Structure formats: C-alpha cells, structure tokens
C-alpha cells in the first residue's frame, strides 16, 4: 500500500514519538518518530488511534498494539 499525503499531526509527549496524525476516512495512522523517520500504518481503526492517543506510553502502545498487526511503509522525508 502507498499513501503519500502528509497529514496534520499533533505533537505528543513520548520518548519515541514526536507527532501523530490520522486520516479517519482512509484509516491511515501517520507517525513521526523522534529520530525524524515518518511512517504510515494502514487499516488502523479509529478505536486504535484513540487508544494510542490516550496511552500512558505511546511508544509502548505502538510497539505492542499497532506495529505487529498493521501493514506499514516508511516515507522518504527531508525532515530530521
């Protein structure tokens, strides 16, 4: 899958994640990590996005509940 839009993202308090965006129509979760890398995760239901945003540890939630279950792609980006 490919998704080339840059979504509006909100900054998050996390040691691993910088910002998170979500396209509720396409079910695409977009995550910018603190190392500058940008990833899209596909077919992520709205409830998963909500749970990520409410999680005490967003990095842990992403690692345990999203990465293992959803297809993803890394976007090429100039931002570091």
N, CA, C and O of each residue as an XYZ file, in Angstrom:
320
protein
N       0.841     -1.179      0.000
C       0.000      0.000      0.000
C       0.887      1.244      0.000
O       2.033      1.228      0.449
N       0.308      2.307     -0.519
C       1.021      3.582     -0.519
C       0.033      4.687     -0.172
O      -1.131      4.660     -0.570
N       0.525      5.642      0.568
C      -0.260      6.800      0.963
C       0.731      7.943      1.019
O       1.628      7.943      1.862
N       0.585      8.900      0.150
C       1.596      9.947      0.011
C       1.213     11.297      0.604
O       1.971     12.258      0.476
N       0.069     11.389      1.242
C      -0.300     12.659      1.863
C       0.473     12.841      3.169
O       0.759     11.881      3.884
N       0.796     14.082      3.454
C       1.326     14.419      4.768
C       0.159     14.933      5.587
O      -0.436     15.964      5.273
N      -0.154     14.210      6.624
C      -1.311     14.543      7.452
C      -0.954     15.599      8.489
O       0.193     15.673      8.930
N      -1.922     16.411      8.879
C      -1.702     17.272     10.041
C      -1.473     16.350     11.242
O      -2.255     15.435     11.499
N      -0.395     16.609     11.960
C      -0.079     15.770     13.112
C      -0.024     16.628     14.363
O       0.289     17.817     14.310
N      -0.330     16.007     15.478
C      -0.232     16.700     16.765
C       1.004     16.190     17.498
O       1.320     15.001     17.471
N       1.682     17.105     18.141
C       2.840     16.716     18.959
C       2.348     15.888     20.135
O       1.280     16.143     20.691
N       3.150     14.888     20.504
C       2.795     14.034     21.633
C       3.941     13.982     22.622
O       5.102     14.172     22.258
N       3.605     13.722     23.877
C       4.597     13.521     24.924
C       5.035     12.071     24.860
O       4.282     11.173     25.236
N       6.244     11.839     24.387
C       6.740     10.478     24.231
C       8.246     10.528     24.050
O       8.778     11.464     23.453
N       8.930      9.516     24.567
C      10.375      9.439     24.348
C      10.697      8.872     22.970
O      11.835      8.969     22.511
N       9.702      8.281     22.306
C       9.930      7.658     20.996
C       9.230      8.389     19.854
O       9.774      8.472     18.753
N       8.030      8.920     20.099
C       7.224      9.537     19.054
C       7.232     11.048     19.180
O       7.154     11.590     20.282
N       7.327     11.722     18.048
C       7.275     13.187     18.032
C       5.848     13.682     17.782
O       5.359     14.578     18.470
N       5.181     13.070     16.767
C       3.845     13.538     16.409
C       3.050     12.416     15.761
O       3.605     11.458     15.224
N       1.720     12.567     15.828
C       0.808     11.542     15.311
C      -0.307     12.237     14.538
O      -0.867     13.236     14.989
N      -0.618     11.688     13.362
C      -1.747     12.153     12.560
C      -2.612     10.968     12.191
O      -2.169      9.821     12.246
N      -3.852     11.251     11.814
C      -4.769     10.162     11.471
C      -5.746     10.619     10.406
O      -6.347     11.687     10.519
N      -5.904      9.802      9.364
C      -6.896     10.037      8.324
C      -8.064      9.101      8.610
O      -7.984      7.903      8.340
N      -9.137      9.640      9.147
C     -10.266      8.804      9.576
C     -11.045      8.217      8.403
O     -11.771      7.238      8.578
N     -10.909      8.793      7.218
C     -11.613      8.257      6.047
C     -10.855      7.084      5.432
O     -11.460      6.123      4.956
N      -9.528      7.171      5.445
C      -8.687      6.120      4.855
C      -8.140      5.149      5.901
O      -7.553      4.124      5.555
N      -8.331      5.472      7.172
C      -7.815      4.656      8.289
C      -6.288      4.543      8.225
O      -5.726      3.461      8.395
N      -5.632      5.674      7.979
C      -4.172      5.710      7.935
C      -3.666      6.481      9.147
O      -4.057      7.623      9.391
N      -2.793      5.831      9.895
C      -2.121      6.438     11.037
C      -0.734      6.858     10.579
O       0.007      6.042     10.032
N      -0.370      8.119     10.794
C       0.939      8.617     10.395
C       1.705      9.017     11.651
O       1.217      9.795     12.472
N       2.901      8.477     11.785
C       3.698      8.702     12.993
C       5.076      9.225     12.615
O       5.779      8.623     11.803
N       5.454     10.351     13.210
C       6.821     10.867     13.088
C       7.529     10.488     14.389
O       7.076     10.832     15.481
N       8.638      9.779     14.253
C       9.424      9.381     15.414
C      10.413     10.483     15.780
O      10.704     11.360     14.966
N      10.922     10.435     16.998
C      11.874     11.450     17.441
C      13.166     11.435     16.633
O      13.891     12.430     16.617
N      13.467     10.324     15.963
C      14.657     10.266     15.119
C      14.402     10.874     13.734
O      15.294     10.879     12.885
N      13.186     11.386     13.504
C      12.852     12.060     12.250
C      12.154     11.182     11.230
O      11.595     11.695     10.261
N      12.173      9.866     11.424
C      11.532      8.970     10.453
C      10.016      9.103     10.515
O       9.434      9.329     11.576
N       9.394      8.957      9.344
C       7.951      9.107      9.215
C       7.370      7.819      8.635
O       7.833      7.326      7.606
N       6.359      7.284      9.301
C       5.735      6.024      8.887
C       4.231      6.183      8.761
O       3.602      6.938      9.503
N       3.667      5.452      7.803
C       2.224      5.284      7.687
C       1.887      3.856      8.091
O       2.582      2.912      7.715
N       0.816      3.707      8.859
C       0.274      2.398      9.224
C      -1.129      2.335      8.641
O      -1.913      3.270      8.804
N      -1.451      1.224      7.955
C      -2.674      1.127      7.170
C      -3.757      0.295      7.853
O      -3.485     -0.638      8.609
N      -5.011      0.684      7.544
C      -6.207     -0.002      8.041
C      -6.273     -0.004      9.574
O      -6.731     -0.968     10.187
N      -5.813      1.077     10.167
C      -5.846      1.224     11.625
C      -7.208      1.806     11.996
O      -7.512      2.938     11.621
N      -8.030      1.054     12.722
C      -9.365      1.542     13.083
C      -9.301      2.771     13.995
O      -8.328      2.963     14.724
N     -10.337      3.593     13.945
C     -10.372      4.784     14.804
C     -10.181      4.465     16.291
O      -9.561      5.247     17.012
N     -10.700      3.344     16.750
C     -10.539      2.997     18.171
C      -9.074      2.778     18.537
O      -8.666      3.086     19.656
N      -8.284      2.251     17.613
C      -6.847      2.068     17.873
C      -6.141      3.421     17.943
O      -5.281      3.638     18.797
N      -6.510      4.325     17.040
C      -5.919      5.662     17.088
C      -6.260      6.334     18.415
O      -5.390      6.923     19.057
N      -7.519      6.248     18.825
C      -7.936      6.844     20.101
C      -7.167      6.239     21.273
O      -6.726      6.956     22.171
N      -7.011      4.914     21.258
C      -6.299      4.236     22.343
C      -4.832      4.663     22.373
O      -4.266      4.860     23.448
N      -4.217      4.806     21.204
C      -2.826      5.274     21.144
C      -2.711      6.661     21.767
O      -1.808      6.919     22.562
N      -3.617      7.537     21.408
C      -3.545      8.911     21.904
C      -3.796      9.005     23.407
O      -3.334      9.947     24.051
N      -4.520      8.045     23.968
C      -4.793      8.030     25.411
C      -3.754      7.243     26.206
O      -3.724      7.327     27.434
N      -2.908      6.481     25.524
C      -1.959      5.592     26.206
C      -0.952      6.386     27.038
O      -0.468      7.439     26.624
N      -0.652      5.852     28.215
C       0.358      6.469     29.077
C       1.724      6.432     28.395
O       2.501      7.381     28.503
N       2.017      5.337     27.693
C       3.249      5.218     26.919
C       2.871      4.976     25.462
O       2.512      3.865     25.073
N       2.959      6.023     24.678
C       2.572      5.915     23.274
C       3.522      5.007     22.491
O       3.083      4.260     21.617
N       4.801      5.068     22.796
C       5.764      4.203     22.126
C       5.500      2.733     22.423
O       5.562      1.891     21.527
N       5.209      2.431     23.666
C       4.908      1.048     24.036
C       3.619      0.578     23.364
O       3.555     -0.545     22.863
N       2.602      1.426     23.350
C       1.344      1.045     22.706
C       1.569      0.775     21.215
O       1.080     -0.219     20.678
N       2.306      1.658     20.560
C       2.588      1.470     19.136
C       3.329      0.147     18.909
O       2.989     -0.606     17.997
N       4.334     -0.131     19.732
C       5.124     -1.353     19.575
C       4.318     -2.625     19.810
O       4.528     -3.626     19.126
N       3.394     -2.593     20.777
C       2.663     -3.807     21.154
C       1.334     -3.991     20.429
O       0.923     -5.124     20.178
N       0.658     -2.900     20.091
C      -0.708     -3.000     19.571
C      -0.863     -2.606     18.101
O      -1.878     -2.924     17.481
N       0.114     -1.930     17.548
C      -0.035     -1.460     16.168
C       1.007     -2.079     15.236
O       0.646     -2.673     14.220
N       2.274     -1.949     15.562
C       3.323     -2.466     14.667
C       3.142     -3.939     14.289
O       3.301     -4.285     13.119
N       2.814     -4.818     15.247
C       2.717     -6.245     14.869
C       1.508     -6.587     13.990
O       1.497     -7.644     13.359
N       0.502     -5.725     13.935
C      -0.770     -6.092     13.321
C      -1.150     -5.331     12.063
O      -2.062     -5.746     11.348
N      -0.475     -4.232     11.780
C      -0.877     -3.389     10.656
C       0.264     -3.202      9.671
O       1.414     -2.994     10.057
N      -0.078     -3.280      8.386
C       0.894     -3.036      7.329
C       1.381     -1.590      7.446
O       0.632     -0.702      7.853
N       2.640     -1.373      7.084
C       3.192     -0.013      7.198
C       4.162      0.257      6.066
O       4.593     -0.649      5.354
N       4.493      1.533      5.922
C       5.534      1.966      4.987
C       6.275      3.127      5.612
O       5.707      3.921      6.361
N       7.559      3.213      5.290
C       8.351      4.380      5.701
C       8.324      5.375      4.558
O       8.510      5.007      3.398
N       8.094      6.627      4.887
C       8.091      7.681      3.878
C       9.467      8.322      3.824
O      10.135      8.475      4.847
N       9.883      8.695      2.617
C      11.116      9.438      2.488
C      10.810     10.876      2.853
O       9.832     11.462      2.389
N      11.647     11.419      3.677
C      11.395     12.793      4.142
C      12.706     13.517      4.372
O      13.711     12.907      4.735
N      12.687     14.804      4.160
C      13.881     15.621      4.378
C      13.980     16.057      5.828
O      15.048     16.473      6.278
N      12.877     15.968      6.569
C      12.881     16.438      7.952
C      13.608     15.448      8.840
O      13.390     14.240      8.747
N      14.466     15.958      9.694
C      15.192     15.075     10.636
C      14.760     15.351     12.039
O      15.251     14.716     12.972
